[in-house]
Amino acid sequence: MKINKDLAYGADALQKLDIYEPESDAIADIVLVHGGGWWQGDKRKEDELASALVAVNFRVAAINYRLANGATDENIFPTQRTDAVAAVKWLVANENFRLDKLVMWGASSGGNIALEAAQSLATPTVSWSGLNDLAVFMATHPDVVGKQLIIGADVKSKDIDQDGENQAYYKWLVDNLTANGQVPYETATIYDRLTPATKPVFIANSMTELVPVGEVATLMNRLITLGVGVETLVLPGGRHGEGYMADALPASIAFVIRVLRLGAAS
């Protein structure tokens, strides 16, 4: 495996990406979007997942993006979506990534950004614990007081938010992304951007984690109503995002192979 690090796809210091190349010709391309609640996190935390995908002969790009700071109105929604789309367009133009053989993939807020970007790029999505039902969450939790949760820079993605639900942090995340509603919560919620042209989606979630499991049913039903292919994996317990990587990875890879009409991964 060869890794090319910190390739710039834009002028901002955070608009960089890493490319993981398999030893032989890749059967498809994956763009990994890190989590961190839209306001923290880094592409280097995707090394374990990227390596696992390269091991089955995918080429992987792990991207950074500008981080939201609602207190100063900087990089609020839709900045992260804009950057993810820009990164993919740069990869297509400069590194021969193939939109017809590409899947957006992310966990937690990365799952949200991946699905958002996929609407512009017309690619399938793998979303693990994506925070997607933002407007409904805010409307149904009016008495919850938002509270920031700071994660250590060296904590691995699979070890973050593994303690079950955290309504206070969820609420803080949405307010930070939207600058306390300056961007309307409905605007930052993806549902109206889903169309019959949306490409297939794989959704994973745990029963009692940070992201309410009801969000899976809501997203799934909206996709079904639009005639969009959707596969779901709901796991017991409170693991979040890459915390259930070992259980979700085989089904996610099988989804990618199926929707891109690939031969079996080596």
DADA-V802495 format. One record per residue. SS is DSSP state (H for helix, E for strand, - for the rest). OMEGA is omega in whole degrees, -180 to 180 (* if undefined). D_FIRST is the distance of its C-alpha to the first C-alpha in Angstrom with 1 decimal. Layout:
SS;OMEGA;D_FIRST / SS;OMEGA;D_FIRST
This chain:
-;177;0.0 / E;180;3.8 / E;173;6.7 / E;-171;10.1 / E;170;12.8 / E;173;16.4 / E;-176;17.0 / E;174;20.7 / -;178;22.0 / -;-174;25.4 / -;-178;27.8 / -;-179;27.8 / -;-180;25.8 / -;-179;24.3 / -;-179;23.3 / E;-179;19.7 / E;175;16.3 / E;178;12.6 / E;178;10.1 / E;-177;6.8 / E;173;5.6 / -;-178;4.9 / -;179;5.5 / -;-178;9.1 / -;-177;11.4 / -;177;11.3 / -;179;14.5 / E;-178;15.2 / E;178;14.5 / E;172;15.0 / E;-178;16.5 / E;179;16.7 / E;-177;19.9 / -;174;20.5 / -;-178;23.9 / -;175;26.5 / -;-179;29.7 / -;-173;29.2 / -;179;30.2 / -;-178;27.5 / -;-175;23.9 / -;-179;20.7 / H;-178;17.2 / H;177;15.7 / H;179;17.2 / H;-175;14.9 / H;-178;11.9 / H;180;12.8 / H;179;13.5 / H;-180;10.6 / H;179;8.2 / H;179;10.9 / H;176;11.0 / H;-179;7.4 / -;176;8.4 / -;167;11.3 / -;167;9.8 / E;167;10.7 / E;-171;9.7 / E;169;10.8 / E;175;12.9 / E;-171;14.5 / E;164;17.8 / -;180;20.6 / -;180;24.2 / -;-172;27.7 / -;-176;29.1 / -;173;32.6 / E;-176;35.6 / -;-178;38.6 / -;-180;40.9 / -;-179;40.6 / -;-179;39.9 / E;172;36.6 / -;178;33.7 / -;-177;35.4 / -;12;34.9 / -;-174;33.5 / H;-175;31.4 / H;175;28.3 / H;179;28.5 / H;-179;29.2 / H;180;26.2 / H;177;23.8 / H;180;25.5 / H;179;25.2 / H;-180;21.5 / H;180;21.0 / H;176;23.5 / H;180;21.7 / H;179;18.4 / H;-176;20.4 / H;-170;22.3 / H;-175;19.7 / H;175;16.2 / -;171;17.5 / -;-170;16.9 / -;-179;19.4 / H;-180;22.1 / H;177;23.2 / H;-174;19.8 / E;176;19.1 / E;171;19.9 / E;-173;20.7 / E;177;19.9 / E;178;21.3 / E;-180;23.2 / -;177;26.6 / H;175;27.5 / H;175;24.1 / H;175;25.2 / H;-178;28.3 / H;179;26.7 / H;-180;24.3 / H;176;27.4 / H;-178;29.4 / H;-178;27.0 / H;179;26.6 / H;178;30.4 / H;-173;30.1 / H;-178;27.0 / -;177;28.2 / -;172;25.1 / E;-177;24.8 / E;164;24.1 / E;-177;22.8 / E;176;24.9 / E;177;25.0 / -;178;28.2 / -;175;28.7 / -;-172;31.9 / -;-174;33.8 / -;-168;37.5 / H;-176;38.2 / H;-180;41.8 / H;178;42.9 / H;-178;41.6 / H;-179;43.4 / H;-176;46.6 / H;179;46.7 / -;-175;46.1 / -;-176;48.7 / -;178;49.7 / -;177;46.3 / -;-178;45.8 / -;180;42.4 / -;180;40.6 / -;176;37.4 / -;-177;34.9 / -;-178;32.8 / -;178;29.5 / -;-176;28.1 / -;-177;25.2 / -;178;23.3 / -;-179;24.0 / -;-179;21.1 / H;-176;21.4 / H;180;22.1 / H;-175;25.0 / -;173;26.7 / -;-178;29.9 / -;-176;30.1 / -;178;33.9 / -;-174;35.2 / -;177;37.1 / -;-176;37.8 / H;-179;40.1 / H;180;40.8 / H;177;37.2 / H;-178;36.7 / H;178;39.9 / H;-179;38.9 / H;-178;35.6 / H;178;37.4 / H;178;40.0 / H;-180;37.5 / H;-174;35.7 / H;-175;39.0 / -;178;40.9 / -;175;43.3 / -;174;43.9 / -;163;44.4 / -;-177;41.9 / -;-179;43.6 / -;180;41.7 / -;179;42.2 / -;-179;40.5 / -;180;37.4 / -;-165;37.4 / H;-164;35.4 / H;-178;37.9 / H;178;39.8 / H;175;36.7 / -;-178;35.8 / -;174;37.4 / -;179;37.6 / -;177;34.9 / -;-179;32.4 / -;-175;29.4 / -;-175;28.8 / E;171;27.9 / E;-178;26.5 / E;172;28.2 / E;-179;27.7 / E;171;30.0 / E;-174;31.8 / -;-171;35.5 / -;-175;36.5 / -;179;33.8 / -;-180;33.8 / -;180;33.8 / -;-174;37.0 / -;176;36.3 / H;178;39.0 / H;178;36.7 / H;-179;34.7 / H;-180;37.9 / H;180;39.0 / H;-180;35.8 / H;-178;35.7 / H;178;39.4 / H;179;39.1 / H;178;36.3 / H;179;38.3 / H;179;41.4 / H;-178;39.5 / -;-179;38.4 / -;177;34.7 / -;-180;32.5 / E;175;31.5 / E;-178;30.1 / E;175;30.6 / E;179;29.6 / E;-173;32.0 / E;177;31.3 / -;175;34.0 / -;-172;34.2 / -;180;33.2 / -;-174;29.4 / -;172;28.0 / H;-176;24.8 / H;173;21.7 / H;177;24.2 / H;-177;24.4 / H;-176;20.7 / H;-179;20.8 / H;-174;23.9 / H;-172;22.9 / H;-179;19.4 / H;180;20.4 / H;180;23.2 / H;178;21.2 / H;179;18.6 / H;177;21.6 / H;-179;23.3 / H;-180;20.5 / H;-177;20.5 / H;-174;24.3 / H;177;25.1 / -;179;22.8 / -;179;24.2 / -;166;20.9 / -;180;20.8 / -;177;19.5 / -;-180;15.8 / -;*;14.4
